[in-house]
Amino acid sequence: MLEPDARHLLLDALRPPPGYTLDMAAGTTYSLDLLALMVAPVAFALFDRQGGDGSPVEDPIAMLQALRAHADRISLFCQAGQIAVPPEFRSLLVYLEGSVHPVVPPRPEAIFHPKVWYLRFRRSDVDVQYRLLCLSRNLTFDRSWDTVLRLEGRAGDEPKHPELARFAASLIAMAGSTRPVAPERAGAIRDLGDQFARAEWILPDGFDRVRFWPLGDDGADRWPFDGRRDRMLVVSPFVTAGTLTRLTKGHAGSILVSRPETVDALGGTATKHLAERLVLSSDASAPDDNASAPVRDGAVAEAADRRLEGLHAKTYVADAGWRARVWTGSANATDAAFHGNVEFVVELEGRKDRCGVHAAIGDQADRLGLRKLVVPYEPSQLEPLEPTDTDTKSG
């Protein structure tokens, strides 16, 4: 299920289906590299012009054509103050001015952290297709290990997922505290959210149920993990002891995949109940210049002018009898992620043999799936390196 050999590019995930063109896009990110945002119109325009590092090649004419055709159809919401302006292509960035909307969360001590795209493609007036992308990745050129969930949808009649409409409307409200969204654009985003709430979603193989969890957008606390959980797999670069305990304590056989500095900060006492503590192997993990950033403040490590390496995925898997539940998206296993930050998580359900903990990571002998990337790791001390009860942000 979590197969590291299956690589996906955001450019491909944004590209319209054959014969379709982009009609409307609303996306979110914590940190934003404006040069990375310029890749989105290139994808929508069906150009395929990338350098080896994933950045666009220097073809201003092609970029100009894409920007002119698509900038007014794209709305991108990001954390206020987390925009990196590139030195090149400055003359082209003016076309994106109306597309970028800095936001401030309802709770001032929290951060805006979702990574989700609402995409509507059109082939004719009656032939419309929807796509929802839920990622752990910001709109930057980071080289970190991330996840992307891609759901395709068709128009439906009844609002089966009203939370998708609520989240779209909340983006407009949160942006209003910095720079109000233009009325025409705001109306189009609300309409897109209403259509997503009614859409019929095609689920990935092995799954038969989906639930969407926008968190923190209305200031309310929500805990997506209620219900049966026999054991847990927690994959998160940033972890606080309180949330780890709530997720895994009493669920025998649970596994944590994180960063070495995070496991060290938690200490042996907070992690001794786990069956395994795993980190990326040296072969899978490049040196991380941000490793010294405080683990309890992941926003430092996700600053717009830094490049992330190593583990950045946020995924949770639970065995529940013969069933399994999987949550993936932007939320780290921290107190802040589930008690303040604006996040977006998608929950999928299916059969345990197809979607459960073993399907995701395998056992220690088979070295399949995530086992190709991880090695055991023990914390360097029993007690935490520093208190985590002041955690206010997550990366």
Number of C-alpha atoms within 10 A of each C-alpha: 16 14 14 17 9 8 9 12 9 16 20 14 18 23 22 22 17 8 9 17 20 25 18 20 26 22 22 29 26 30 27 29 21 20 22 18 18 22 26 24 25 25 20 25 20 19 15 15 17 14 10 7 10 17 15 18 15 13 10 13 10 14 22 18 13 21 25 13 15 22 21 16 19 23 22 21 27 27 24 18 14 18 19 17 15 13 7 10 17 12 9 17 17 12 16 19 11 16 19 22 22 25 25 23 25 21 17 9 12 20 27 30 31 29 26 28 21 21 24 25 21 18 15 10 6 8 11 17 21 24 24 22 20 25 27 29 27 25 25 25 17 19 17 19 18 21 20 20 16 17 15 17 20 17 17 14 10 12 16 14 20 16 19 23 20 17 22 24 20 18 27 23 20 23 21 16 13 13 13 15 21 11 10 8 17 18 14 15 25 20 15 22 23 21 23 29 23 20 22 20 19 16 17 15 10 15 18 12 14 18 14 17 20 21 26 27 25 18 14 13 14 14 9 16 15 8 8 13 19 16 25 25 25 25 24 24 26 27 29 24 22 14 17 19 16 12 21 23 17 14 19 13 16 23 23 24 26 26 25 19 20 23 30 20 27 27 21 17 13 20 23 13 17 21 14 18 22 21 25 23 16 12 9 15 18 15 10 14 12 17 16 9 14 16 28 26 19 21 20 16 21 24 19 23 16 17 16 25 17 24 23 26 25 27 25 24 29 28 25 19 13 10 17 25 26 24 23 24 28 32 29 30 28 26 24 26 28 21 19 26 28 29 26 26 25 20 19 21 22 22 17 22 15 16 24 27 26 17 19 22 23 16 14 11 7 10 13 17 20 20 20 18 18 21 16 13 18 17 21 16 14 16 15 19 16 12 13 19 12 10 18 20 25 31 28
